[in-house]
Amino acid sequence: MVEWKAKKKDLKSYPHFDTLLSLEELEKIANDPVRVAQNPFFPFLRYHDTHTPFRPLGNAPKVRQIRYAARQDAAIFSRYRFELSIHYEALLEKLGLSDCVLAYRSIPVQPGSSVGKSNISHAKAAFDLIRQHDECCAITLDISSYFEHVDHSRIKEVWCRLLGVMELPEDHYSVFKAITKYAIVDTKEAYTALGYFGMKPLGRVGYLKAKKDMPKQLCSPEEFRAKVCGKANGYRNLIEKNKETFGIPQGAPLSDLLANAYLIDFDVEMLEYANAHGGYYMRYSDDILFIIPVKGDEAKKIMSYVQSRIEAYGEHLQIKETKCTIDRFTRSGSGFEHEAIYPDGKSRNGLNYLGFRFDGRRVYLRDSTVSNFRRKISRAVNSEARKVVQRYPGKDISFLDKKLNTDLVIEKFGRVREFTLGDDKRSWTFWTYVDRANKAFGSEARFYQQISNYKKAIRSLASKALVKWYLRSF
């Protein structure tokens, strides 16, 4: 039995169905196989995050399901992730995969270092590999809705393999069932049934109590059975169960480890395949990258082969052609020339990988990265404008404009301090992220030019948001 130590981050303070627990209580429960085996796991709470990313060929809304576990359940998932990760790391080392599987792992920037590699490190390493060839193709593939399509029977096989057992112990089997035959309750439906969301004055629908004022335990066990499970008259069962033989909830503390380990044999096969072609293979969760010294026609054959092989690891796994790209790089003078090989006829301005774009000479932030930055600014500005209007009811727009502190938003997203690798990641802003990336990529980076007008954008958004909330106040 591997002893797990709970950390401050394991103290979840969001509203959920269970009560708050101390670190000591979480450790005691999660480290007790008997209590884990008997644990009545609560449904995950779910909400939908919708945003419109920037794309050169058009903007289509993108919706992500965010699911989060009850506090005690999350601690159990974290504890079993901790145990399985020890075995998984040992297996990666044994199979020579430590430098191939990149996501959800703490990989030191150098032996003995306490600082781990990030997507910046991995992207730079990939672009550096391209520069080692006079000519090569970068082949990217994306497994469609990966977490939602992993096969339960294969998860169990890999889980047993990591533990070195034929059958899962009772506690592990209980966790396995909770993560595969999971249940979900939509947050708005739960809040409505429990009286936190509904019709407000003036006929508006919204939260009846501010989220910060909601109790951390949304309801008692009796209310949960009556109003969430639908046992009381006038209430329906809000619980949605995963009745499929595939799929795990992305966002659970254990899911990322299982998603990584699930493709352990695929990783071995693809690494051998890349080596046979004199190239490299890397996988960042569902994002696959090959860098191989071949021409375009051969690269297309490699792409098709990988597409066909993924199906051997789960009948529901699929790599759609729309999720694939092939970029050709050819040495030319002091740099490289880039050519988009696949999809045919679709113009691209470089290889997109882990938030960055490489055109053979310069490195840029990916368009979607900049889009996410703008979206977060918009949200923060909108929130600040709403607070000002609510704080000064009846005041005119000129008064409110003077009170709107855009510097707070700029400080949140802007360059607030010199960045060092030892800083606490929770204190990072987008600018410190850009600063870190700029230091990693050096003279080839073009990040600052992409976001040079962000202060002007904040102030413009602030003025529009202030007018919107001012007009709504009447």
Summary of the structure (lengths in Angstrom):
residues: 474
radius of gyration: 24.9
end to end distance: 62.1
largest distance: 76.8
contacts: 1399
relative contact order: 0.12
helix: 47%
strand: 17%
